[in-house]
Amino acid sequence: MGIGYPVTITSAESWGNAPVLTYYHCMAPKILKFSGQNPINALDMRLSDVLVEAFVKKDQPNYSDTG
């Protein structure tokens, strides 16, 4: 389960102006920031696995951001 490399996802408010990729998804009513600097933990994984997978696959032909 997961995407195979370290990633941390947290709310934009707690990141401030961190120089990381910002991505918004309909499944999460807030802006999320992705960083490859820290390993994801089990609690984050359960909450964000779908968001990460959607982010990774967003350029695929079958991707839909309509919910």
C-alpha positions as CSV (number, residue, x, y, z in Angstrom):
1,M,0.0,0.0,0.0
2,G,1.3,3.4,-0.8
3,I,3.3,5.0,-3.6
4,G,6.8,3.6,-2.9
5,Y,8.6,6.7,-1.8
6,P,8.7,9.0,1.3
7,V,6.0,11.6,1.3
8,T,4.4,13.9,3.8
9,I,1.0,15.5,3.5
10,T,-0.3,18.2,5.8
11,S,-2.5,21.2,5.8
12,A,-1.2,24.4,4.1
13,E,-1.7,26.4,7.3
14,S,0.9,24.4,9.2
15,W,3.4,24.5,6.3
16,G,3.3,28.2,5.9
17,N,5.2,29.1,2.7
18,A,7.1,25.9,2.4
19,P,8.6,25.5,-1.2
20,V,6.7,22.3,-2.0
21,L,4.1,21.4,-4.5
22,T,0.6,22.5,-3.6
23,Y,-2.3,20.4,-4.9
24,Y,-6.1,20.7,-4.3
25,H,-8.4,17.8,-4.6
26,C,-12.2,17.6,-4.3
27,M,-12.0,14.9,-1.7
28,A,-10.2,17.3,0.7
29,P,-11.8,20.6,1.4
30,K,-8.4,22.3,1.9
31,I,-5.1,22.8,0.1
32,L,-2.6,20.0,0.7
33,K,1.2,20.3,0.4
34,F,3.4,17.4,-0.7
35,S,7.0,17.0,0.3
36,G,9.5,14.2,-0.3
37,Q,11.6,15.0,2.7
38,N,9.9,12.9,5.4
39,P,8.4,9.4,5.5
40,I,4.7,9.2,5.8
41,N,3.3,7.7,9.0
42,A,0.4,5.2,9.4
43,L,-2.1,7.8,10.6
44,D,-1.5,10.0,7.6
45,M,-1.5,7.1,5.3
46,R,-5.0,6.0,6.3
47,L,-6.3,9.6,5.8
48,S,-4.4,10.5,2.6
49,D,-3.7,7.4,0.6
50,V,-6.5,8.1,-1.8
51,L,-5.4,11.7,-2.2
52,V,-1.8,10.7,-2.9
53,E,-2.9,8.1,-5.5
54,A,-5.2,10.6,-7.2
55,F,-2.3,13.1,-7.3
56,V,0.1,10.6,-8.8
57,K,-2.4,9.5,-11.4
58,K,-3.9,12.9,-12.2
59,D,-2.3,13.0,-15.6
60,Q,-3.7,9.6,-16.6
61,P,-6.6,9.4,-19.2
62,N,-8.9,7.9,-16.6
63,Y,-8.4,10.5,-14.0
64,S,-11.4,12.6,-12.9
65,D,-11.4,15.4,-10.4
66,T,-15.2,15.6,-10.3
67,G,-15.3,13.6,-7.1
